Amino acid sequence: MASSIIPNSSRQALPPGVLSYETEKQQEVQRSGTLGQEDFLKLMTAQLKNQDPMKPMENGEFLGQMAQFSTVSSIGEMSKQLQSLSEQFVASRMLSSGSLIGRQVLSEGNYGDLQDGVPLDGVVRLTEPVDGAVVYVRNAVGQVMETFELGPAGKGDYPFSWDGALPGGVNALPGQYKVDVAVTRAGKTESARALLYTPVNSVTMNGQDVVLNLQNGATVPLSQVTTMR
C-alpha cells in the first residue's frame, strides 16, 4: 500500500481527525517495517473513520489499496509454499536415491575390484578412430595379469570383462586391480580412457544434486552418470 505524507504547510488546514489519523499512521510505519493483515485492517478502519466528510475516500482508491495488500500477502504465502515444496523435493530425492546403493555405475577411473563371482567390467572409450588398442589389467605390483586386444576401431565405447582367470587354470585373488589402455594411431602409442563399473557405497546431497560415493573412493554427481546396472 502506497503511503502518503501530508506537507507541513497543509496540516493546519486539515480537520483534527485527519491529523490524528496521519499521526497514528506514521507511528505505525515507524513501529514496524512489516505490515500484517491485522495492522492493515486497523489502519484502513482508522482511515475510514477519520476521513474528511467533504472529501471521502473514493471506492476505487479503497479497493486499490485492498488489492495491493492482497497481492503482496499472496506473494509472501506463495514463496513459503514454494520453499516447502523445494524442501520436500530434496527429501524425496534423497529417499529415492537410497535404492542406488549397491548398484554399479560406469565411471572414469583406472582401478576396479575383482570379487568372487563378480568380474571386473568396463569399457574403452575412444574419442576418435585408432589403428589398434590394448587393455592391460595389472596387480598391485604392476604385473600384467590379463590383456585384451582391440583391432582397428572407430569412435565409441568398447566393452571388456575379466573374470580373474589366469593361464594354467587358476584364478586371480579378489581385490583391486589397475586397468591401463594403450592405443596406436599413425604409428604412435598413447593412453586412452578406461571406464569401469564401480559399486555405489552411499549417497549424499550437495544442495539439490545427488552425489554417488563409489567403492573406489571416487564421487560422481548422478547427473553425470550415463550407464548403471
GINORJO-V806971 format. One record per backbone hydrogen bond with DSSP energy under -1.0 kcal/mol. NH is the residue of the N-H (numbers start at 1). CO is the residue of the C=O. If there is no record, write none. Layout:
NH/CO + NH/CO
//
This chain:
10/7 + 14/11 + 19/15 + 20/16 + 21/17 + 22/18 + 23/19 + 24/20 + 25/21 + 26/22 + 27/23 + 28/24 + 29/25 + 30/26 + 31/27 + 32/28 + 40/36 + 41/37 + 42/38 + 43/39 + 44/40 + 45/41 + 46/42 + 47/43 + 48/44 + 49/45 + 50/46 + 55/52 + 62/58 + 63/59 + 64/60 + 65/61 + 66/62 + 67/63 + 68/64 + 69/65 + 70/66 + 71/67 + 72/68 + 73/69 + 74/70 + 75/71 + 76/72 + 77/73 + 78/74 + 79/75 + 80/76 + 81/77 + 82/78 + 83/79 + 84/80 + 85/81 + 86/82 + 87/83 + 88/84 + 89/85 + 90/86 + 91/87 + 92/88 + 93/89 + 94/90 + 95/91 + 96/92 + 97/93 + 99/96 + 100/97 + 101/98 + 102/200 + 103/100 + 105/198 + 106/227 + 107/196 + 109/194 + 112/177 + 114/175 + 115/118 + 118/115 + 120/162 + 122/160 + 123/195 + 124/158 + 125/193 + 126/156 + 130/153 + 131/184 + 132/184 + 133/150 + 134/182 + 135/148 + 136/180 + 137/146 + 138/178 + 139/143 + 142/139 + 145/137 + 146/137 + 148/135 + 150/133 + 153/130 + 156/126 + 158/124 + 160/122 + 162/120 + 166/170 + 169/166 + 172/164 + 175/114 + 177/112 + 178/138 + 179/110 + 180/136 + 182/134 + 183/190 + 184/132 + 185/188 + 188/185 + 190/183 + 192/181 + 195/123 + 196/107 + 197/121 + 198/105 + 200/103 + 201/213 + 202/213 + 204/211 + 206/209 + 209/206 + 211/204 + 212/220 + 213/202 + 214/218 + 215/199 + 217/214 + 220/212 + 222/210 + 224/221 + 225/222 + 229/104
//
